[in-house]
Amino acid sequence: MAEIDKAKRKVIAELVRRWITSEVIRNYFRNMLNLPVERELPAEQRYLLEELDRADKE
């Protein structure tokens, strides 16, 4: 598998973030995968996402 450079990773990460923040996309995947609805992220996952955001801004 070919390596993806840092700039491309950043673009992909931003796109995925936009997708998951879209209510339409979230509903589509939830319905498609028959996923249960969680209103809040567990603390550990929220912390990891915050760390990713901080690292991305550097």
MMTF fields as JSON, N, C-alpha, C and O atoms, coordinates in Angstrom:
{
  "mmtfVersion": "1.0.0",
  "mmtfProducer": "UNKNOWN",
  "numBonds": 231,
  "numAtoms": 232,
  "numGroups": 58,
  "numChains": 1,
  "numModels": 1,
  "chainsPerModel": [1],
  "groupsPerChain": [58],
  "chainIdList": ["A"],
  "bondAtomList": [4, 2, 8, 6, 12, 10, 16, 14, 20, 18, 24, 22, 28, 26, 32, 30, 36, 34, 40, 38, 44, 42, 48, 46, 52, 50, 56, 54, 60, 58, 64, 62, 68, 66, 72, 70, 76, 74, 80, 78, 84, 82, 88, 86, 92, 90, 96, 94, 100, 98, 104, 102, 108, 106, 112, 110, 116, 114, 120, 118, 124, 122, 128, 126, 132, 130, 136, 134, 140, 138, 144, 142, 148, 146, 152, 150, 156, 154, 160, 158, 164, 162, 168, 166, 172, 170, 176, 174, 180, 178, 184, 182, 188, 186, 192, 190, 196, 194, 200, 198, 204, 202, 208, 206, 212, 210, 216, 214, 220, 218, 224, 222, 228, 226],
  "bondOrderList": [1, 1, 1, 1, 1, 1, 1, 1, 1, 1, 1, 1, 1, 1, 1, 1, 1, 1, 1, 1, 1, 1, 1, 1, 1, 1, 1, 1, 1, 1, 1, 1, 1, 1, 1, 1, 1, 1, 1, 1, 1, 1, 1, 1, 1, 1, 1, 1, 1, 1, 1, 1, 1, 1, 1, 1, 1],
  "groupList": [{"groupName": "MET", "atomNameList": ["N", "CA", "C", "O"], "elementList": ["N", "C", "C", "O"], "formalChargeList": [0, 0, 0, 0], "bondAtomList": [1, 0, 2, 1, 3, 2], "bondOrderList": [1, 1, 2], "singleLetterCode": "M", "chemCompType": "L-PEPTIDE LINKING"}, {"groupName": "ALA", "atomNameList": ["N", "CA", "C", "O"], "elementList": ["N", "C", "C", "O"], "formalChargeList": [0, 0, 0, 0], "bondAtomList": [1, 0, 2, 1, 3, 2], "bondOrderList": [1, 1, 2], "singleLetterCode": "A", "chemCompType": "L-PEPTIDE LINKING"}, {"groupName": "GLU", "atomNameList": ["N", "CA", "C", "O"], "elementList": ["N", "C", "C", "O"], "formalChargeList": [0, 0, 0, 0], "bondAtomList": [1, 0, 2, 1, 3, 2], "bondOrderList": [1, 1, 2], "singleLetterCode": "E", "chemCompType": "L-PEPTIDE LINKING"}, {"groupName": "ILE", "atomNameList": ["N", "CA", "C", "O"], "elementList": ["N", "C", "C", "O"], "formalChargeList": [0, 0, 0, 0], "bondAtomList": [1, 0, 2, 1, 3, 2], "bondOrderList": [1, 1, 2], "singleLetterCode": "I", "chemCompType": "L-PEPTIDE LINKING"}, {"groupName": "ASP", "atomNameList": ["N", "CA", "C", "O"], "elementList": ["N", "C", "C", "O"], "formalChargeList": [0, 0, 0, 0], "bondAtomList": [1, 0, 2, 1, 3, 2], "bondOrderList": [1, 1, 2], "singleLetterCode": "D", "chemCompType": "L-PEPTIDE LINKING"}, {"groupName": "LYS", "atomNameList": ["N", "CA", "C", "O"], "elementList": ["N", "C", "C", "O"], "formalChargeList": [0, 0, 0, 0], "bondAtomList": [1, 0, 2, 1, 3, 2], "bondOrderList": [1, 1, 2], "singleLetterCode": "K", "chemCompType": "L-PEPTIDE LINKING"}, {"groupName": "ARG", "atomNameList": ["N", "CA", "C", "O"], "elementList": ["N", "C", "C", "O"], "formalChargeList": [0, 0, 0, 0], "bondAtomList": [1, 0, 2, 1, 3, 2], "bondOrderList": [1, 1, 2], "singleLetterCode": "R", "chemCompType": "L-PEPTIDE LINKING"}, {"groupName": "VAL", "atomNameList": ["N", "CA", "C", "O"], "elementList": ["N", "C", "C", "O"], "formalChargeList": [0, 0, 0, 0], "bondAtomList": [1, 0, 2, 1, 3, 2], "bondOrderList": [1, 1, 2], "singleLetterCode": "V", "chemCompType": "L-PEPTIDE LINKING"}, {"groupName": "LEU", "atomNameList": ["N", "CA", "C", "O"], "elementList": ["N", "C", "C", "O"], "formalChargeList": [0, 0, 0, 0], "bondAtomList": [1, 0, 2, 1, 3, 2], "bondOrderList": [1, 1, 2], "singleLetterCode": "L", "chemCompType": "L-PEPTIDE LINKING"}, {"groupName": "TRP", "atomNameList": ["N", "CA", "C", "O"], "elementList": ["N", "C", "C", "O"], "formalChargeList": [0, 0, 0, 0], "bondAtomList": [1, 0, 2, 1, 3, 2], "bondOrderList": [1, 1, 2], "singleLetterCode": "W", "chemCompType": "L-PEPTIDE LINKING"}, {"groupName": "THR", "atomNameList": ["N", "CA", "C", "O"], "elementList": ["N", "C", "C", "O"], "formalChargeList": [0, 0, 0, 0], "bondAtomList": [1, 0, 2, 1, 3, 2], "bondOrderList": [1, 1, 2], "singleLetterCode": "T", "chemCompType": "L-PEPTIDE LINKING"}, {"groupName": "SER", "atomNameList": ["N", "CA", "C", "O"], "elementList": ["N", "C", "C", "O"], "formalChargeList": [0, 0, 0, 0], "bondAtomList": [1, 0, 2, 1, 3, 2], "bondOrderList": [1, 1, 2], "singleLetterCode": "S", "chemCompType": "L-PEPTIDE LINKING"}, {"groupName": "ASN", "atomNameList": ["N", "CA", "C", "O"], "elementList": ["N", "C", "C", "O"], "formalChargeList": [0, 0, 0, 0], "bondAtomList": [1, 0, 2, 1, 3, 2], "bondOrderList": [1, 1, 2], "singleLetterCode": "N", "chemCompType": "L-PEPTIDE LINKING"}, {"groupName": "TYR", "atomNameList": ["N", "CA", "C", "O"], "elementList": ["N", "C", "C", "O"], "formalChargeList": [0, 0, 0, 0], "bondAtomList": [1, 0, 2, 1, 3, 2], "bondOrderList": [1, 1, 2], "singleLetterCode": "Y", "chemCompType": "L-PEPTIDE LINKING"}, {"groupName": "PHE", "atomNameList": ["N", "CA", "C", "O"], "elementList": ["N", "C", "C", "O"], "formalChargeList": [0, 0, 0, 0], "bondAtomList": [1, 0, 2, 1, 3, 2], "bondOrderList": [1, 1, 2], "singleLetterCode": "F", "chemCompType": "L-PEPTIDE LINKING"}, {"groupName": "PRO", "atomNameList": ["N", "CA", "C", "O"], "elementList": ["N", "C", "C", "O"], "formalChargeList": [0, 0, 0, 0], "bondAtomList": [1, 0, 2, 1, 3, 2], "bondOrderList": [1, 1, 2], "singleLetterCode": "P", "chemCompType": "L-PEPTIDE LINKING"}, {"groupName": "GLN", "atomNameList": ["N", "CA", "C", "O"], "elementList": ["N", "C", "C", "O"], "formalChargeList": [0, 0, 0, 0], "bondAtomList": [1, 0, 2, 1, 3, 2], "bondOrderList": [1, 1, 2], "singleLetterCode": "Q", "chemCompType": "L-PEPTIDE LINKING"}],
  "groupTypeList": [0, 1, 2, 3, 4, 5, 1, 5, 6, 5, 7, 3, 1, 2, 8, 7, 6, 6, 9, 3, 10, 11, 2, 7, 3, 6, 12, 13, 14, 6, 12, 0, 8, 12, 8, 15, 7, 2, 6, 2, 8, 15, 1, 2, 16, 6, 13, 8, 8, 2, 2, 8, 4, 6, 1, 4, 5, 2],
  "groupIdList": [1, 2, 3, 4, 5, 6, 7, 8, 9, 10, 11, 12, 13, 14, 15, 16, 17, 18, 19, 20, 21, 22, 23, 24, 25, 26, 27, 28, 29, 30, 31, 32, 33, 34, 35, 36, 37, 38, 39, 40, 41, 42, 43, 44, 45, 46, 47, 48, 49, 50, 51, 52, 53, 54, 55, 56, 57, 58],
  "secStructList": [7, 7, 7, 7, 7, 2, 2, 2, 2, 2, 2, 2, 2, 2, 2, 2, 2, 2, 2, 2, 2, 7, 2, 2, 2, 2, 2, 2, 2, 2, 2, 2, 2, 6, 7, 7, 7, 7, 1, 1, 7, 7, 2, 2, 2, 2, 2, 2, 2, 2, 2, 2, 2, 2, 2, 2, 2, 7],
  "xCoordList": [0.841, 0.0, 0.888, 1.856, 0.574, 1.387, 1.222, 0.138, 2.306, 2.277, 1.549, 1.635, 0.842, 0.149, 0.925, 1.195, 1.282, 2.074, 1.24, 0.013, 1.91, 1.259, 0.169, -0.879, 0.395, -0.599, -1.876, -2.98, -1.725, -2.898, -3.639, -4.869, -2.894, -3.542, -4.381, -5.485, -3.851, -4.571, -5.866, -6.912, -5.794, -6.984, -8.02, -9.21, -7.574, -8.487, -9.127, -10.332, -8.32, -8.847, -9.894, -10.927, -9.641, -10.612, -11.904, -12.995, -11.781, -12.971, -13.793, -15.015, -13.132, -13.845, -14.516, -15.647, -13.83, -14.445, -15.703, -16.712, -15.633, -16.823, -17.955, -19.114, -17.608, -18.63, -19.31, -20.538, -18.539, -19.152, -19.87, -20.663, -19.611, -20.356, -21.635, -22.449, -21.811, -23.03, -24.117, -23.939, -25.223, -26.325, -26.842, -27.195, -26.885, -27.37, -26.471, -26.955, -25.172, -24.224, -24.277, -24.276, -24.324, -24.413, -25.652, -25.584, -26.779, -28.014, -27.912, -28.379, -27.311, -27.144, -26.339, -26.762, -25.175, -24.333, -25.005, -24.931, -25.647, -26.336, -27.398, -27.502, -28.183, -29.237, -28.657, -29.135, -27.635, -27.037, -26.416, -26.555, -25.737, -25.04, -25.861, -25.412, -27.078, -27.955, -27.251, -27.266, -26.635, -25.876, -26.782, -27.715, -26.488, -27.241, -26.822, -25.705, -27.699, -27.429, -26.796, -27.328, -25.654, -25.024, -25.073, -24.59, -25.636, -25.783, -24.458, -24.2, -23.624, -22.344, -21.234, -21.435, -20.058, -18.9, -18.407, -18.483, -17.904, -17.247, -16.041, -15.453, -15.682, -14.622, -13.312, -12.635, -12.947, -11.676, -11.677, -10.687, -12.765, -12.839, -12.852, -12.218, -13.57, -13.593, -12.185, -11.773, -11.452, -10.076, -9.19, -8.408, -9.312, -8.488, -8.796, -7.883, -10.069, -10.426, -9.872, -9.42, -9.911, -9.337, -7.839, -7.301, -7.154, -5.717, -5.425, -4.472, -6.233, -6.051, -6.238, -5.471, -7.253, -7.487, -6.313, -5.886, -5.786, -4.635, -3.421, -2.731, -3.16, -2.016, -2.177, -1.203, -3.399, -3.673, -3.43, -3.038, -3.662, -3.499, -2.039, -1.706, -1.169, 0.269, 0.962, 2.163],
  "yCoordList": [-1.173, 0.0, 1.237, 1.307, 2.183, 3.395, 4.289, 4.389, 4.923, 5.86, 7.138, 7.569, 7.728, 8.988, 10.081, 9.97, 11.135, 12.187, 12.979, 12.871, 13.773, 14.494, 15.449, 15.562, 16.128, 17.065, 16.334, 16.812, 15.184, 14.41, 13.858, 13.811, 13.44, 12.954, 14.049, 13.798, 15.273, 16.392, 16.66, 16.894, 16.626, 16.847, 15.754, 16.042, 14.514, 13.403, 13.565, 13.37, 13.921, 14.11, 15.216, 15.067, 16.318, 17.414, 16.985, 17.338, 16.23, 15.75, 14.826, 14.955, 13.903, 12.985, 13.752, 13.44, 14.757, 15.57, 16.273, 16.336, 16.795, 17.454, 16.464, 16.768, 15.264, 14.24, 13.877, 13.815, 13.633, 13.166, 14.279, 14.004, 15.525, 16.612, 16.934, 17.735, 16.325, 16.519, 15.579, 14.361, 16.143, 15.342, 14.346, 13.217, 14.752, 13.862, 12.636, 11.507, 12.864, 11.75, 10.846, 9.621, 11.466, 10.654, 9.77, 8.582, 10.352, 9.559, 8.457, 7.342, 8.756, 7.758, 6.561, 5.414, 6.835, 5.738, 4.998, 3.772, 5.741, 5.108, 4.147, 3.018, 4.588, 3.732, 2.587, 1.455, 2.879, 1.857, 0.733, -0.447, 1.12, 0.14, -0.319, -1.144, 0.229, -0.101, 0.137, -0.719, 1.315, 1.656, 2.274, 3.013, 1.956, 2.621, 4.088, 4.444, 4.915, 6.341, 6.624, 6.227, 7.315, 7.764, 9.289, 9.923, 9.863, 11.317, 12.005, 13.101, 11.387, 11.982, 10.959, 9.758, 11.463, 10.593, 10.236, 11.055, 9.022, 8.7, 9.627, 10.095, 9.886, 10.842, 10.511, 11.415, 9.242, 8.862, 9.198, 9.713, 8.914, 9.218, 10.724, 11.212, 11.46, 12.911, 13.482, 14.382, 12.953, 13.387, 13.107, 13.965, 11.919, 11.561, 12.454, 12.852, 12.773, 13.669, 15.076, 15.733, 15.526, 16.841, 16.851, 17.834, 15.76, 15.652, 15.682, 16.328, 14.994, 15.002, 16.421, 16.866, 17.116, 18.489, 19.394, 20.21, 19.247, 20.057, 19.766, 20.685, 18.488, 18.092, 18.601, 19.0, 18.584, 19.027, 20.538, 21.003, 21.288, 22.746, 23.178, 24.321, 22.261, 22.595, 22.623, 22.885],
  "zCoordList": [0.0, 0.0, 0.0, 0.757, -0.818, -0.948, 0.281, 0.855, 0.663, 1.788, 1.373, 0.223, 2.315, 2.067, 2.792, 3.988, 2.066, 2.703, 3.699, 3.721, 4.518, 5.612, 5.118, 5.754, 4.009, 3.479, 3.073, 3.336, 2.437, 2.022, 3.232, 3.24, 4.258, 5.482, 6.112, 6.595, 6.106, 6.694, 5.929, 6.535, 4.608, 3.784, 4.048, 4.172, 4.134, 4.398, 5.77, 5.924, 6.766, 8.126, 8.164, 8.817, 7.477, 7.442, 6.764, 7.213, 5.691, 4.989, 5.876, 5.945, 6.548, 7.435, 8.563, 8.936, 9.114, 10.172, 9.668, 10.369, 8.455, 7.891, 7.7, 7.979, 7.218, 7.013, 8.315, 8.37, 9.366, 10.609, 11.349, 12.25, 10.99, 11.615, 10.855, 11.314, 9.715, 8.945, 9.469, 9.482, 9.893, 10.437, 9.391, 9.732, 8.15, 7.084, 6.955, 6.872, 6.939, 6.804, 8.032, 7.91, 9.232, 10.459, 10.423, 10.737, 10.041, 9.967, 8.928, 9.158, 7.798, 6.743, 7.249, 7.102, 7.845, 8.343, 9.505, 9.596, 10.375, 11.509, 10.996, 11.476, 10.028, 9.476, 8.658, 8.739, 7.875, 7.031, 7.873, 7.551, 8.946, 9.778, 10.976, 11.772, 11.096, 12.212, 13.553, 14.438, 13.683, 14.879, 15.946, 15.635, 17.209, 18.282, 18.379, 18.005, 18.87, 18.99, 20.348, 21.385, 20.332, 21.574, 21.573, 20.635, 22.586, 22.652, 22.971, 22.473, 23.781, 24.132, 23.954, 24.132, 23.597, 23.494, 24.888, 25.804, 25.052, 26.309, 26.502, 25.527, 27.748, 28.071, 27.36, 26.87, 27.296, 26.663, 25.168, 24.651, 24.485, 23.058, 22.821, 21.885, 23.665, 23.541, 23.726, 22.995, 24.708, 24.958, 23.739, 23.329, 23.166, 21.998, 20.802, 20.077, 20.586, 19.492, 19.719, 18.782, 20.962, 21.282, 21.033, 20.524, 21.389, 21.145, 19.64, 19.204, 18.861, 17.401, 16.845, 15.992, 17.333, 16.88, 17.229, 16.411, 18.462, 18.863, 17.995, 17.553, 17.75, 16.93, 15.501, 14.862, 15.01, 13.642, 13.491, 12.421, 14.555, 14.509, 14.595, 14.285, 15.017, 15.142, 13.808, 13.741]
}
